Amino acid sequence: MRPHLLLAMSWFILFITIIFVCGFTLVFSADDERYLICRNLFDCGNIKGIGYPFSGSNRPDYCGYPGFGLNCSNQVPEIKITQSTYKVLAINNQSRTLNVARTDYRENLCPTLLLNTTLNPSLLSYTTDDHNITIYYGCPAQAPSTSYLLTQFPCSINTTEMTGYFTATDDFSFLGNLASNLIRYLESCDNSVKVQVRQSALEPIIGNATEAKLLGALNQGFGLVWNANDTLCDTCNSSGGQCGYDQTTKAFACYCADRPREFNCLPSPPSQSTKETSNPDSLKIGLSIAGTVVGVFLGCWIMTIIQLKRRKAALLKSKDLPIAATPSSKGLATSTNLSQTTPSLTPSKSDIDKGSTYFGVRVFSYNELEEATNCFDSSKELGDGGFGTVYYGVLRDGRVVAVKRLYESNMRRAEQFMNEIEILAHLRHKNLVELYGCTSRHSRELLLVYEYMPNGTVADHLHGRQSNSGTPGYVDPEYYQCYQLTDKSDVYSFGVVLIELISALEAVDTNRHRHDINLSIMAVKKIQNHALNELVDPFLGFDKDFVVRKMVTSVAELAFRCLQQQREMRPTMEEVLEILRRIEKENYGAEKADVLDICEDDVGLLKHPPPPLQLSPDSMSDQF
């Protein structure tokens, strides 16, 4: 490029930059309104400094997470969970827990509406200190001799007089043959409700149970752990943003000083607006603009010089490279490979890709992989997935590999291909196959080269044969909308694997009913319809073994959270690992005598749910 053209271009860039920066400063000199509002915390009663994920008082809905709205009437914080209202006794932001008590059991054990304590498991879960109490209403007058084990109380609901009982256990096996009589009697009661108390409040009740003691324990509340995109919120806060929720996109939002962003605020020098000065000094603004303009101008000038040097080096280097161009070409016919510039749109036999890498994995030539798979011989097929066929292959260095041949090779697929490589290249785990390499995106076909697993996959061992269902049953549903894989996509896939483990069913099976072909959809439906027992592999002994039922229910609850359609509602992999470790360490056998299956009640997994109430139904489908 000639010197006078370079000078003219530099002045043109400077002129455009001044216009852009001045306009930008005038438009965005003030902080974003949502950023300022969501910085506010509020107090309610004895609870101070309430912030995300809660909204209420001076914090609009977009400053919190859906379902975490607090009502602070009369300085008593209350929250609505499914159909019931709870008094909030305490909030712990460090452990992300809150202590709540049901308001309908504040004064007596006879509320107008009889409702179970139910949660949305994707948002809330019980703490390990919580314990279930079952209260029975409308029981027959003729009670069995073993009813002394229950605590009786009189009750009047909507002018209807009735007899009620409550018990801290549903396991009466110690009664021997008499247990069945007591169980049948309780099942004949009109209604039953499960409520929660803390373990520490339960001990006085067990010793000498009275109606007053139970009310006292209920008013002490119980613990809940919340899950409201807390990991994203930590990232947002650390970058200087305020956490919130975009009501339009129905997703987490990070409100920054200039505008809302998806996850975090881009690092930038603190402006006057972040120092809460509503009328900045004009001299400081002028200096800021001038500094920005000079910086941009110098950056453009340096980049221009670098580009000139690179172009000159490329011209010198091209003399030694084979040029696959027509005689009429007036210049270099260049094209960018995954990791380097080449002089043709299609790699030639000179094996330009040889030795090059992309995100740390090797770029293979198409010819080498064609040779490794014996021209993609059908007899070497290992499986057929949703996006391509996998072949057995042997590289020139003797390594045995699995080569994935993608079905399409258009521009959109090439972009997805590169994104997949970027994700897989960073995955290193002893239980995951390693990505050895790939072809160039300009290759005749898009190919991925994986470590070969001679012992087969998890699906092979689960189903006793080679599984040809491939990846469709494991893929994040949001992938088909944005064609981007995230760490939450891995969480979804892992949820499918968890369901496979407890059901022994394949992720995709066209032999099932058309509504049940996709295992994840079927599992979510079964769990919501109180039919977990229909999903679990009968060989596990779910209906007969208490410990198995507890553990499987806990795993099913975790899988249910992983399989949420919206990725923001799913836990992180770190949370999944923590929950699995907790399940592994849980001493289920020790709890059998006096602890009810909390998780079953939590996600509506009861095999035999209580009979529907004429006053109000208890439904898992309610949105928290």
Salt bridges, closest charged atoms under 4 A:
ASP32 OD2 - ARG34 NE 3.58
GLU78 OE2 - ARG106 NH2 3.60
ASP104 OD2 - ARG102 NH2 2.81
ASP129 OD2 - ARG198 NH1 3.26
ASP230 OD1 - ARG96 NE 3.83
ASP234 OD2 - ARG96 NH2 2.58
ASP258 OD2 - ARG261 NH2 2.43
GLU276 OE2 - ARG39 NH2 2.79
GLU368 OE1 - ARG362 NH2 2.86
GLU371 OE1 - ARG396 NH2 3.35
ASP397 OD2 - ARG399 NE 2.98
GLU420 OE2 - LYS404 NZ 3.95
GLU445 OE1 - ARG405 NE 2.61
ASP476 OD2 - ARG567 NH2 3.31
ASP476 OD1 - ARG570 NH2 2.73
GLU478 OE1 - ARG567 NE 2.88
GLU500 OE2 - HIS463 NE2 3.18
GLU506 OE2 - ARG465 NH2 2.25
ASP516 OD1 - LYS525 NZ 3.03
GLU534 OE1 - LYS526 NZ 2.91
ASP543 OD1 - LYS607 NZ 3.65
GLU578 OE2 - ARG582 NH1 3.96
GLU591 OE1 - LYS550 NZ 3.77
GLU600 OE2 - ARG549 NE 3.58
